[in-house]
Amino acid sequence: MESKELFGSNYLLLKPEEASVFDLGSLLFSSKLSNRRFIECREEIQATDFRQRWLIFVSVVTQILLLASRNSLKKVGDILEFSVKKPEKSSASYLSLAGLVDTRVDLDKNIKQNDVKYKGFLSMMASKISYENDNFLCNAVQNHWNVSSYSFLIN
C-alpha cells in the first residue's frame, strides 16, 4: 500500500535501512527531500532550514544505530531478565512493564475522599494499575488505598 494512502497527503517517511553515508551527507546540504531514496514524501516538501535537515539527519542516524544494535540489546535484555529474580505472574508483587516504570501504589495522603482532586487522582491511579493482575489490584485497593468497594476497579 502506498504511504499516501496510509498517512494522507502530508507525510514524511524515513527509511533508515536504505540510507547510505553519501545520502546522509548530501541531506545536510540540499533542501529537497523527495529525491532521497531513504525519505518518502510529497514532491513539494522541502527542509529549507538547516536545523530541519539536521533533525532529520540525527533521526535517521539514531534509527540506524538502534537497528544495528538490536541483537546486542536483545541479548542484554535476555541476560537481565534471566538474572533478575521475578515473582510469579499471579502474585500480588508482580509488576508489568508499566508498573516497573512507575512503582507508586499509595494514594496521596494529603488528598482526602471529600477533596475535589480525589476522584481524578483515584482514576489516574486506577488506570495506571489496570495493567496489573487481579491479586496486585486487590492488594493495592485493600491495603494501600483503603477503599471499601473495589469491584468497579476489577470488572
Residue, then its C-alpha position, 0 to 999 in steps of 0.5 A: m500500500e502506498s504511504k499516501e494512502l496510509f498517512g494522507s497527503n502530508y507525510l514524511l517517511l524515513k527509511p533508515e535501512e536504505a540510507s547510505v553515508f553519501d545520502l546522509g551527507s548530501l541531506l545536510f546540504s540540499s533542501k529537497l527531500s523527495n529525491r532521497r531514496f531513504i525519505e518518502c514524501r510529497e514532491e513539494i516538501q522541502a527542509t529549507d532550514f538547516r536545523q530541519r535537515w539536521l533533525i532529520f539527519v540525527s533521526v535517521v542516524t539514531q534509527i540506524l544505530l538502534l537497528a544495528s544494535r538490536n541483537s546486542l540489546k536483545k541479548v542484554g535484555d535476555i541476560l537481565e531478565f534471566s538474572v533478575k529474580k521475578p515473582e510469579k505472574s499471579s502474585a500480588s508483587y508482580l509488576s508489568l512493564a508499566g508498573l516497573v516504570d512507575t512503582r507508586v501504589d499509595l494514594d496521596k495522603n494529603i488528598k482526602q475522599n471529600d477533596v475535589k482532586y480525589k476522584g481524578f487522582l483515584s482514576m489516574m491511579a486506577s488506570k495506571i494499575s489496570y495493567e496489573n493482575d487481579n491479586f496486585l489490584c486487590n492488594a493495592v485497593q485493600n491495603h494501600w488505598n483503603v477503599s471499601s468497594y473495589s469491584f468497579l476497579i476489577n470488572 
